[in-house]
Amino acid sequence: MRSSFHRQLTLTAGMIVLSFLLLGCSFTSLFYNYMIRQERTALSTNASAVAAFVSAQSSLTDQMDWDTQLALSYGSNVSDTEVVLCNTEGTIVFCSCGDFYCEHVGKTLESGFLQTLADEGSVYQTGSLGGIYDEERYIYALPVRSAGEGSLLGYVAVSTQTKDMSDMMRRIISLFLLTAAVVLLITVMATALITRRQTETLRDLSRAAKQFAHGDFSARIDPEGAGEEVAELAIAFNNMAGSLEKSESLRQEFISNVSHELKTPMTTIAGFMDGMLDGTIPPERYSYYMKTVSDEVKRLNRMVRSMLDISRLKATGGEIQKSRFDVTEALGRTLLTFEQKIEAKNLDVQVNIPDRSVWVLANEDAITQVIYNLIDNGVKFAEPGTPFLLTVSTYGGKALISVADTGPTIPAEELPLVFDRFHKSDKSRSEDTSGVGLGLYIVKTILGSHGEDISVTSREGVTTFTFTLELTK
């Protein structure tokens, strides 16, 4: 199978040859016709001048005076033509070829030629003037009439060699072919270089795609020197490769994190169960260790449920069914589910919401989960007896919902990472190990699918999460 390089090079060379062929034929035909017209015009002008000159003599015989012959010969030499004068019978009485004993003088033109000349008034043809000349010539003939009475004095024929025209056309065609060959060579070389560079980039793309098929996402394409379109393709390919490499890295990290998170509770469960089975743990301690096993099972259940929620959110592809609902009502309803946890920590809950309803356009179940995760996160890390603040406000066509708890400050370098999967903050905010590190990631994913934003600040022990929703009437 021929490569794209050879196909494109052959196509380019063929198009150039065809273009030059058509151009050469058109140019040659146009130039040849132009030269023929010019030659006819020149011969016609010279024949008319000779006829007028002879007409002034009022006679045309073989006894023409020397001055007349000299003048005709000089004019013939200047115009690079040959002139013959014939009497009324068609016998040549003068030839300007310059020979003292001219072989043309005394010969008679064909009667058909004379008849045509008499009928049409002029004759332009290519030939040997009825065998008078040995070579092909362009001939223009006119009758010569007296200046006064207009009676026929004879005929004049002016001619020039066709060889001169043929030589000129050959030189022009040779020059054209040489120019075409040089242009074709330069074009083919330039096309070969450019095409080879482009096909090299395409071959690099093919090799990189094969590496991707084997799981290696490190390959990159150098777009330098390729055509604009191919360079754009290479850049897009590199961006795709970067995204795939990042996705692969995140996948590996996700698998590693899941493995780690699953291994810890499963190891604990297996250890306690083995201890009870082999008698290491006495029966009177079964209740205590079974409670620990139960807590670990519940944590595993929460982790699996959270991962299923994430898979469900990813599977929707960003398609969210939105509806109109009152976000303050959803906030209050969700807050009631944390009554026991809030009382256990003796938190001072402060709710700052408008007197009227705040209607938003979003998926109510998804936003309820966002509020639930944020309140659950805040209650988990709040210090006992500290204020716990919930705020709803409006600004610029958006509803702003904030959840603030008072507890250890999150370090500034940790803030950009709090929404990552399985990310856990420093130990001061990780004493409660019941979390699985997916709650805030789910919050970020849900709000991202709505096209909304969420931010977090942590200063002097107060950590505040604020997200936006689209207002509606």
C-alpha positions as CSV (number, residue, x, y, z in Angstrom):
1,M,0.0,0.0,0.0
2,R,1.4,3.4,-1.0
3,S,1.9,5.9,1.8
4,S,0.2,9.2,2.0
5,F,3.6,10.8,1.3
6,H,4.0,9.2,-2.1
7,R,0.3,9.7,-3.0
8,Q,0.4,13.4,-2.2
9,L,3.8,13.9,-3.9
10,T,2.5,12.0,-7.1
11,L,-0.7,14.0,-7.1
12,T,1.1,17.3,-6.7
13,A,3.6,16.5,-9.5
14,G,0.8,15.3,-11.8
15,M,-1.2,18.5,-11.2
16,I,1.8,20.7,-11.9
17,V,2.7,18.8,-15.1
18,L,-1.0,19.0,-16.3
19,S,-1.1,22.7,-15.4
20,F,2.1,23.5,-17.3
21,L,0.9,21.3,-20.3
22,L,-2.4,23.2,-20.6
23,L,-0.7,26.6,-20.0
24,G,2.0,25.8,-22.5
25,C,-0.4,24.7,-25.2
26,S,-2.6,27.8,-24.7
27,F,0.3,30.1,-24.6
28,T,2.0,28.6,-27.7
29,S,-1.2,28.7,-29.7
30,L,-1.9,32.3,-28.6
31,F,1.6,33.5,-29.4
32,Y,1.7,31.6,-32.7
33,N,-1.5,33.1,-33.9
34,Y,-0.4,36.5,-32.7
35,M,2.9,36.2,-34.7
36,I,1.0,35.1,-37.8
37,R,-1.2,38.1,-37.6
38,Q,1.7,40.4,-37.1
39,E,3.6,38.8,-40.0
40,R,0.5,39.2,-42.3
41,T,0.1,42.8,-41.2
42,A,3.8,43.5,-41.9
43,L,3.7,41.7,-45.3
44,S,0.5,43.6,-46.2
45,T,2.0,46.9,-45.3
46,N,5.2,46.2,-47.3
47,A,3.2,45.0,-50.3
48,S,1.0,48.0,-50.3
49,A,4.0,50.3,-50.1
50,V,5.7,48.6,-53.0
51,A,2.5,48.6,-55.1
52,A,2.1,52.4,-54.4
53,F,5.8,53.0,-55.3
54,V,5.5,51.1,-58.6
55,S,2.2,52.6,-59.4
56,A,3.8,56.0,-59.5
57,Q,6.0,54.7,-62.3
58,S,2.9,54.0,-64.4
59,S,4.7,51.0,-66.1
60,L,6.0,47.6,-65.1
61,T,8.4,46.1,-67.6
62,D,11.7,44.2,-67.5
63,Q,13.5,47.4,-68.4
64,M,12.9,49.1,-65.0
65,D,15.4,51.9,-64.3
66,W,18.3,51.2,-62.0
67,D,17.1,53.7,-59.3
68,T,13.7,52.0,-59.0
69,Q,15.4,48.6,-58.6
70,L,17.8,49.9,-56.1
71,A,15.0,51.5,-54.0
72,L,13.0,48.3,-54.1
73,S,16.1,46.2,-53.1
74,Y,16.9,48.5,-50.3
75,G,13.4,48.4,-48.9
76,S,13.3,44.7,-49.1
77,N,16.6,44.3,-47.2
78,V,15.4,46.7,-44.5
79,S,12.1,44.8,-44.0
80,D,13.9,41.4,-44.2
81,T,11.5,40.3,-47.0
82,E,11.8,39.4,-50.7
83,V,9.8,41.3,-53.3
84,V,8.9,40.0,-56.8
85,L,7.2,42.1,-59.5
86,C,5.2,40.5,-62.3
87,N,3.7,42.0,-65.4
88,T,0.1,41.5,-66.4
89,E,0.9,38.0,-67.8
90,G,2.4,36.9,-64.4
91,T,6.0,36.9,-65.7
92,I,8.5,38.0,-63.0
93,V,10.4,41.1,-64.2
94,F,12.0,42.0,-60.9
95,C,13.3,40.1,-57.8
96,S,14.9,41.7,-54.8
97,C,17.0,38.6,-53.8
98,G,20.2,40.5,-54.8
99,D,21.6,38.1,-57.3
100,F,22.8,39.8,-60.5
101,Y,21.5,37.0,-62.6
102,C,18.4,36.1,-60.5
103,E,16.9,32.7,-61.3
104,H,13.5,33.9,-60.4
105,V,13.3,36.6,-63.2
106,G,11.5,35.3,-66.2
107,K,9.5,32.6,-64.4
108,T,5.7,32.8,-64.6
109,L,3.2,32.5,-61.7
110,E,0.5,29.9,-61.9
111,S,-2.7,31.1,-63.7
112,G,-4.8,29.9,-60.7
113,F,-2.9,32.1,-58.3
114,L,-3.3,35.1,-60.7
115,Q,-7.0,34.3,-61.0
116,T,-7.5,34.2,-57.3
117,L,-5.5,37.5,-57.0
118,A,-7.7,39.1,-59.6
119,D,-11.0,37.9,-58.0
120,E,-10.1,38.6,-54.3
121,G,-7.9,41.6,-54.7
122,S,-5.2,40.1,-52.5
123,V,-3.8,36.7,-51.5
124,Y,-2.2,35.6,-48.2
125,Q,-0.8,32.1,-48.1
126,T,2.0,29.8,-47.1
127,G,3.8,28.0,-49.8
128,S,6.6,28.3,-52.5
129,L,4.7,30.7,-54.8
130,G,4.0,27.9,-57.3
131,G,7.6,26.5,-57.1
132,I,9.3,29.8,-57.5
133,Y,11.0,29.4,-54.2
134,D,12.7,26.3,-52.9
135,E,11.4,26.7,-49.3
136,E,8.1,27.4,-47.6
137,R,7.4,31.1,-47.2
138,Y,4.6,33.4,-46.0
139,I,3.4,35.3,-49.1
140,Y,1.2,38.3,-49.5
141,A,0.4,39.4,-53.1
142,L,-1.4,42.5,-54.5
143,P,-2.3,43.7,-58.0
144,V,-0.5,46.9,-59.1
145,R,-2.6,49.5,-60.8
146,S,-1.7,52.8,-62.3
147,A,-2.1,55.9,-60.2
148,G,-4.3,57.8,-62.7
149,E,-6.5,55.4,-64.7
150,G,-6.3,52.5,-62.3
151,S,-5.4,50.1,-65.1
152,L,-3.6,46.9,-64.2
153,L,0.2,47.2,-64.4
154,G,1.1,43.9,-62.9
155,Y,1.4,42.1,-59.6
156,V,3.6,42.4,-56.5
157,A,4.3,39.5,-54.1
158,V,6.2,40.1,-50.8
159,S,7.3,37.0,-48.8
160,T,9.4,35.9,-45.9
161,Q,10.8,32.5,-44.8
162,T,8.6,30.4,-42.4
163,K,11.9,29.0,-41.0
164,D,12.4,32.2,-39.0
165,M,9.0,31.9,-37.4
166,S,9.6,28.2,-36.7
167,D,13.0,28.9,-35.1
168,M,11.5,31.5,-32.9
169,M,8.7,29.2,-31.7
170,R,11.2,26.4,-31.0
171,R,13.3,28.8,-28.9
172,I,10.2,30.0,-27.0
173,I,9.0,26.4,-26.4
174,S,12.5,25.4,-25.3
175,L,12.6,28.3,-22.8
176,F,9.1,27.5,-21.6
177,L,10.0,23.8,-21.1
178,L,13.2,24.6,-19.2
179,T,11.3,27.1,-17.0
180,A,8.6,24.5,-16.4
181,A,11.2,21.8,-15.5
182,V,12.9,24.1,-13.0
183,V,9.6,25.1,-11.4
184,L,8.5,21.5,-11.3
185,L,11.7,20.4,-9.7
186,I,11.6,23.1,-7.0
187,T,7.9,22.5,-6.3
188,V,8.4,18.7,-6.0
189,M,11.3,19.2,-3.7
190,A,9.5,21.7,-1.5
191,T,6.3,19.6,-1.5
192,A,8.4,16.5,-0.6
193,L,9.9,18.3,2.4
194,I,6.6,19.7,3.6
195,T,4.7,16.5,3.0
196,R,7.4,14.4,4.7
197,R,7.3,16.6,7.7
198,Q,3.5,16.4,7.9
199,T,3.5,12.6,7.4
200,E,6.2,12.2,10.1
201,T,3.9,14.0,12.5
202,L,1.1,11.7,11.5
203,R,3.4,8.7,11.9
204,D,4.3,10.0,15.4
205,L,0.5,10.2,16.1
206,S,0.1,6.6,15.0
207,R,3.0,5.4,17.2
208,A,1.6,7.4,20.2
209,A,-1.8,5.9,19.7
210,K,-0.3,2.4,19.8
211,Q,1.4,3.3,23.0
212,F,-1.9,4.5,24.4
213,A,-3.4,1.2,23.4
214,H,-0.8,-0.5,25.7
215,G,-1.5,1.8,28.6
216,D,1.5,4.2,28.1
217,F,0.1,7.8,28.2
218,S,3.5,9.5,28.3
219,A,4.0,9.9,24.6
220,R,3.8,13.4,23.2
221,I,3.9,14.9,19.6
222,D,6.2,17.7,18.6
223,P,4.0,20.1,16.4
224,E,7.0,22.2,15.4
225,G,7.4,22.3,11.6
226,A,4.1,20.7,10.7
227,G,1.3,22.4,8.8
228,E,-1.2,24.5,10.7
229,E,-3.9,21.9,10.7
230,V,-1.6,19.0,11.6
231,A,0.0,21.2,14.3
232,E,-3.4,21.9,15.8
233,L,-4.1,18.1,15.7
234,A,-0.8,17.4,17.4
235,I,-1.5,20.0,20.1
236,A,-5.0,18.6,20.6
237,F,-3.5,15.1,20.8
238,N,-1.0,16.2,23.4
239,N,-3.8,17.8,25.5
240,M,-5.8,14.6,25.2
241,A,-2.7,12.6,26.2
242,G,-2.2,14.9,29.2
243,S,-5.8,14.5,30.3
244,L,-5.6,10.7,29.9
245,E,-2.4,10.6,31.8
246,K,-3.9,12.7,34.6
247,S,-7.1,10.5,34.5
248,E,-4.9,7.4,34.7
249,S,-3.0,8.9,37.6
250,L,-6.2,9.8,39.4
251,R,-7.6,6.3,38.7
252,Q,-4.5,4.7,40.2
253,E,-4.7,7.1,43.1
254,F,-8.4,6.3,43.6
255,I,-7.8,2.6,43.5
256,S,-4.9,3.0,46.0
257,N,-7.1,5.1,48.3
258,V,-10.0,2.7,48.0
259,S,-7.7,-0.2,48.7
260,H,-6.3,1.6,51.7
261,E,-9.6,2.7,53.1
262,L,-11.1,-0.8,52.7
263,K,-8.1,-2.6,54.1
264,T,-8.1,-0.8,57.4
265,P,-11.7,-1.7,58.6
266,M,-11.5,-5.1,57.0
267,T,-8.2,-5.8,58.9
268,T,-9.8,-4.6,62.1
269,I,-12.9,-6.8,61.6
270,A,-10.8,-9.9,60.6
271,G,-8.5,-9.4,63.6
272,F,-11.3,-9.1,66.2
273,M,-13.3,-12.0,64.7
274,D,-10.2,-14.2,64.6
275,G,-9.4,-13.2,68.2
276,M,-12.9,-14.3,69.3
277,L,-12.8,-17.5,67.3
278,D,-9.3,-18.7,68.6
279,G,-10.1,-17.6,72.2
280,T,-7.6,-14.8,72.3
281,I,-10.5,-12.5,73.3
282,P,-12.4,-13.7,76.3
283,P,-16.2,-14.1,76.0
284,E,-16.8,-11.3,78.5
285,R,-15.1,-8.9,76.1
286,Y,-17.2,-10.0,73.1
287,S,-19.7,-7.2,73.5
288,Y,-17.1,-4.5,73.5
289,Y,-15.2,-5.8,70.4
290,M,-18.4,-6.6,68.5
291,K,-19.4,-3.0,68.9
292,T,-16.1,-2.0,67.2
293,V,-16.8,-4.5,64.4
294,S,-20.2,-3.1,64.0
295,D,-18.8,0.5,63.7
296,E,-16.3,-0.7,61.1
297,V,-19.1,-2.5,59.1
298,K,-21.2,0.7,59.2
299,R,-18.2,2.7,58.0
300,L,-17.7,0.2,55.1
301,N,-21.4,0.6,54.3
302,R,-21.1,4.4,54.2
303,M,-18.0,4.2,52.0
304,V,-19.8,1.9,49.5
305,R,-22.9,4.0,49.5
306,S,-20.8,7.1,48.9
307,M,-18.9,5.5,46.0
308,L,-22.3,4.4,44.5
309,D,-23.5,8.0,44.8
310,I,-20.4,9.2,42.9
311,S,-20.9,6.6,40.2
312,R,-24.5,7.6,39.9
313,L,-23.5,11.3,39.5
314,K,-20.9,10.5,36.9
315,A,-23.3,8.2,35.0
316,T,-25.7,11.1,34.5
317,G,-23.2,12.9,32.4
318,G,-24.1,16.3,33.8
319,E,-27.8,15.9,33.0
320,I,-29.6,17.3,36.0
321,Q,-33.4,17.5,36.3
322,K,-34.0,20.9,37.8
323,S,-37.1,22.1,39.6
324,R,-38.2,25.1,41.6
325,F,-38.1,24.8,45.4
326,D,-37.5,26.8,48.6
327,V,-33.9,26.3,49.7
328,T,-34.6,27.6,53.2
329,E,-37.2,24.9,53.7
330,A,-34.7,22.2,52.5
331,L,-32.1,23.7,54.9
332,G,-34.5,23.5,57.8
333,R,-35.7,20.0,57.0
334,T,-32.1,18.7,56.7
335,L,-31.1,20.4,60.0
336,L,-33.7,18.6,61.9
337,T,-32.1,15.2,61.0
338,F,-29.0,16.3,63.0
339,E,-30.9,17.1,66.2
340,Q,-29.4,14.3,68.3
341,K,-25.8,15.0,67.1
342,I,-26.2,18.7,67.7
343,E,-27.5,18.1,71.2
344,A,-24.8,15.6,72.0
345,K,-22.2,18.3,71.3
346,N,-24.3,21.1,72.8
347,L,-23.8,23.2,69.7
348,D,-25.2,26.7,69.6
349,V,-27.1,26.6,66.3
350,Q,-27.7,30.0,64.7
351,V,-29.8,30.2,61.6
352,N,-29.7,33.4,59.6
353,I,-32.2,33.3,56.7
354,P,-34.5,35.8,55.1
355,D,-38.1,36.3,56.3
356,R,-39.4,35.3,52.9
357,S,-38.9,32.1,50.9
358,V,-35.8,31.8,48.7
359,W,-36.8,30.0,45.5
360,V,-34.0,28.4,43.5
361,L,-33.8,26.3,40.3
362,A,-31.9,23.0,41.0
363,N,-32.4,19.3,41.7
364,E,-33.9,19.3,45.1
365,D,-32.7,15.8,46.2
366,A,-29.2,16.5,45.0
367,I,-29.0,19.9,46.8
368,T,-30.5,18.3,50.0
369,Q,-27.6,15.9,49.9
370,V,-25.2,18.8,49.5
371,I,-26.7,20.5,52.6
372,Y,-26.7,17.2,54.5
373,N,-23.0,16.5,53.7
374,L,-21.9,20.1,54.7
375,I,-23.9,20.0,58.0
376,D,-22.6,16.5,58.8
377,N,-19.0,17.7,58.1
378,G,-19.5,20.8,60.2
379,V,-21.0,19.0,63.2
380,K,-18.3,16.3,63.0
381,F,-15.4,18.8,63.4
382,A,-17.2,21.5,65.6
383,E,-15.9,21.9,69.2
384,P,-18.5,21.1,71.8
385,G,-20.5,24.1,73.0
386,T,-19.4,26.3,70.1
387,P,-21.6,28.3,67.7
388,F,-22.8,26.5,64.5
389,L,-24.0,29.0,61.9
390,L,-26.3,28.5,58.9
391,T,-26.8,31.4,56.5
392,V,-28.9,32.0,53.4
393,S,-28.6,35.3,51.5
394,T,-29.1,36.5,47.9
395,Y,-26.8,38.5,45.6
396,G,-26.6,39.1,41.9
397,G,-29.2,36.5,40.9
398,K,-27.7,33.8,43.1
399,A,-28.6,32.3,46.5
400,L,-25.6,32.0,48.8
401,I,-25.9,29.2,51.4
402,S,-23.2,29.0,54.1
403,V,-22.4,26.4,56.8
404,A,-19.9,27.5,59.4
405,D,-18.5,25.6,62.4
406,T,-16.0,26.5,65.1
407,G,-13.1,24.2,65.6
408,P,-9.5,23.7,64.6
409,T,-8.3,25.9,61.7
410,I,-7.6,24.2,58.4
411,P,-4.1,25.1,57.3
412,A,-4.0,27.3,54.2
413,E,-2.1,24.6,52.1
414,E,-4.9,22.1,52.9
415,L,-7.8,24.3,51.7
416,P,-7.5,23.5,48.0
417,L,-7.5,19.8,48.7
418,V,-10.5,19.5,51.0
419,F,-12.8,18.5,48.0
420,D,-10.5,15.8,46.7
421,R,-11.5,12.1,47.0
422,F,-10.4,10.4,50.2
423,H,-8.6,13.5,51.3
424,K,-8.5,13.9,55.1
425,S,-7.3,17.0,56.9
426,D,-4.7,17.1,59.6
427,K,-5.0,15.0,62.7
428,S,-6.6,17.8,64.7
429,R,-9.7,17.5,62.4
430,S,-9.5,13.8,62.0
431,E,-10.1,12.5,65.5
432,D,-13.5,11.2,64.3
433,T,-12.4,8.3,62.1
434,S,-16.0,7.5,61.0
435,G,-15.6,9.6,57.8
436,V,-14.5,8.1,54.5
437,G,-13.2,11.3,52.8
438,L,-15.9,11.4,50.1
439,G,-18.6,13.7,51.4
440,L,-17.0,16.9,50.2
441,Y,-16.0,15.4,46.9
442,I,-19.7,14.5,46.4
443,V,-20.7,18.0,47.2
444,K,-18.2,19.4,44.7
445,T,-19.4,16.9,42.0
446,I,-23.1,17.8,42.5
447,L,-22.6,21.5,42.4
448,G,-20.3,21.2,39.4
449,S,-23.1,19.3,37.5
450,H,-25.4,22.3,38.3
451,G,-22.8,24.8,37.0
452,E,-22.4,26.3,40.5
453,D,-19.5,27.1,42.8
454,I,-18.4,26.3,46.3
455,S,-15.7,27.9,48.4
456,V,-14.1,27.3,51.8
457,T,-12.4,29.6,54.3
458,S,-10.8,28.8,57.6
459,R,-9.7,31.6,59.9
460,E,-9.2,31.7,63.7
461,G,-11.0,28.4,64.2
462,V,-14.1,29.3,62.1
463,T,-14.4,27.2,58.9
464,T,-17.1,28.3,56.4
465,F,-18.3,26.5,53.3
466,T,-20.4,28.6,50.9
467,F,-22.1,27.5,47.7
468,T,-24.3,29.2,45.1
469,L,-27.6,28.3,43.5
470,E,-29.6,30.0,40.7
471,L,-32.5,32.1,41.9
472,T,-35.9,31.8,40.3
473,K,-39.2,33.7,40.8
